[in-house]
Amino acid sequence: MRKNPSVILVAALALILALPLLGQGPPPSPPGSAATQVGKGYSKWITIDYSRPILRGRSGIFGEGAEYGKKVYAGAPVWRAGANVSTRIKTEVALKFGETAVPAGEYSLFIELKSPTEWTLLVSTQPAMSAFDRAKVGPETWGAYGYDASKVIAKTPMTIVPLEPTMDELTWVFTNVTEGGGTMTIVWDKTVANASFTVAE
């Protein structure tokens, strides 16, 4: 039975187009997402979108002493709490971090690393770039570059817990979730950091 020439042509074109992708794995810091539902009847979504750097054999990723945090800051004033693009949170319901209410909407998340036991989660209204554009740095952020402290609308201390074994790929998760709130948890290397929140409406 003769094969249809058009079918052969389409198959050949598909193979040619796929060749550049063969052997390519995920990007160095793959995209990640964490999501949960809160509110009455667990009807409201909260989502964190971020990129997930991998240790690749590195140890003590956050540094120590006077150099603590500088390695992951990479020249920025705070940590992007991930890699590449700014870490973003979208919430369908108003949340409270401590006594500060954050309306439903989309925000950037940063972390200030003061010491191995003192981290602060920062919620910012500053918009983030989806692709790097040097001309937009300042009004918008790429990672934590262009970070504007005046755009931070909520700060909350994070509870730090040591981890064994190490977490190779940075991961955000939601823990201890109820209708009324929960905990945003970031895990990397030998550190677990938790920020509690409640539903504000």
Residue, then its C-alpha position, 0 to 999 in steps of 0.5 A: m500500500r502506497k503512503n500518501p506523499s502529503v502525510i510523509l511530508v507533514a511527518a518529515l516537517a514535524l521531525i525537522l521542527a522537533l530536532p532543536l528540542l531533542g535533548q533539551g531538558p527543563p530550563p535551569s530554574p524551571p517554573g513552579s506554582a503552588a495553589t490552595q483554596v480558602g474562605k467559606g466552603y474553600s471557594k477562593w483560590i490563592t496561587i504563587d507562581y515562581s521559578r525553582p532554582i536547583l542547588r547543583g551541588r552547592s551547600g550553604i546557599f544563604g551564606e553565613g555571618a556578614e555575607y548572609g543572604k548576599k549570595v541569593y540577593a545577587g546584587a538586589p536589595v532583597w531576595r526574589a524568593g525564587a529565580n528569574v521573574s519576580t515571585r507573584i501571588k494571586t489571591e481571590v480573597a483579602l488576606k491578613f498578614g499579622e494585622t495588615a490586610v491585603p486586598a484580593g489581587e496580584y502582588s510581588l513577593f520578596i523576602e528580606l534575609k537578616s540572619p539565619t533566624e530572621w526572615t521577613l516576607l514582603v508583599s508588594t504592589q510593584p508590577a513584574m516583568s514577564a520578560f527582561d526589559r532593562a528600560k522598565v527596571g524601576p517602575e517594574t521588577w525583574g526578580a528583585y532588580g528595580y525593587d521599590a520599598s515604597k510599594v511594600i504594603a505588608k511585612t510579616p516575620m517568617t518562622i524558620v525551621p532547619l531541615e534535614p535532608t536538604m531540599d535540592e529544588l526551591t519549593w513554595v507550598f501551602t501548609n496548615v490550610t483551613e477555611g480561615g487561613g494557613t501558612m505560606t512555606i518556602v523550602w530550600d537547602k536546609t531551611v524551611a521558612n513559614a509565613s502565616f496568613t488569615v482570610a480577611e473577609 
